[in-house]
């Protein structure tokens, strides 16, 4: 399945123009590239979180008290049992994209709040179910909801957040069009998640192996669809014309692919002090990530040795070295650059309010560097 934008055009293969080197993440064993304007990105995220938080808390407050506690725990607002706590919750990227989508259309920021609440609820719903499917015991350095409350309750909490997202969006001005947009994005998200789960059972080599193009399509659906939906949903509620809505959706989808590829690079070579993940963690879990798949698809003896090593479950450090030798790391960073260039191309194709466009680009640099 090849995921596509709401206009029906696949976005998996972007333009070949490369973005600057400072669009890349800093990883272990490399000198950091010049800092992106992280203070600007932090300010954008803080501003949008402050705007959206009251409406998000009000929506969560409408849930059954027990389900609401699980939701609050997942947002980092409380401990198990409901005691208030301040923890490092999510960065709020999707809600920021929704607010900026409304502002980019020339509407006030508050016009995007309902979209921001809806996409944040859907994103959290997907994380709750994701952790169960992947068996991940932790999320943001705390026990995942399914570990803290149990699998059944976590499924219930995820379902409740999904229903609440639809209810929130349906009640907003222009909400009917928004619900249709969200539904289409969720269909792509489910397709991407299904492909990701099926990839785990496919071999490392041979005709049934996972090709980089298939991985790119999976990442667009699993990660990019909701990012595109966030920006375009804010634009819809802000009264944007169809061309602007479609452009923001395309930009978000390309952004999602870049996000996923950079995440893959950090999952192998990232500094644990920054990522919070063990070095070579993705290789230990035998995940089929873009650097590995690109390395396997390359010609030469390193790719063949890598396939043998992966089939036998070899040492992660040796595997990482072979992935790099076969060009997997370089290919992944080049892919991230191409996707970043595609985001810029999509944003340049429509007229956007200047400040919102600048804020969107600041978030783009933040997203692919992951330094905050």
DAMOMO-V508187 format. One record per helix or strand. SS is the DSSP state (H for helix, E for strand). FROM is the first residue (numbers start at 1). LEN is the number of residues. If there is no record, write none. Layout:
ss=(SS	SS)
from=(FROM	FROM)
len=(LEN	LEN)
This chain:
ss=(E	E	H	H	H	E	E	H	H	E	E	H	H	H	H	H	H	H	H	H	H	H	H)
from=(4	10	21	38	65	78	84	93	109	138	142	145	151	175	212	242	272	281	290	301	316	328	354)
len=(1	1	3	23	10	1	1	12	26	2	2	5	20	25	26	28	4	4	7	12	10	21	16)
